[in-house]
């Protein structure tokens, strides 16, 4: 066995290993990555995710200075993130505890 035959053998074994790895990677499909409930803050903004249904998640951006919220969704047909609706005003409501109206015995 000379060095030329040894090099051909090493390259053949390497090619078989790489081909096997490629077949395994294509045969086993990876699961879809999900990031539910992730939050981030920066300045006057709060960014969080929200689940719309089993297949769709929303990206919610809150502007705390102007008290408005934007909702974004990924459109798989165009491959872009799109604004779901115009900014929504955020209303802060303070609920008072319920007061009893009559005496109970």
JOVEN-V527647 format. One record per pair of residues at least 24 apart in sequence whose C-alpha atoms are under 10 Angstrom apart, sorted by the first residue. I is the first residue (numbers start at 1). J is the second residue. Records with the same first field share a line. If there is no record, write none. Layout:
# JOVEN-V527647
I = J ; J
This chain:
# JOVEN-V527647
45 = 69
47 = 71
58 = 83 ; 84
59 = 83 ; 84
60 = 84
61 = 87
62 = 87 ; 88 ; 89 ; 90
63 = 87 ; 89 ; 90
64 = 90
66 = 90
67 = 91 ; 92
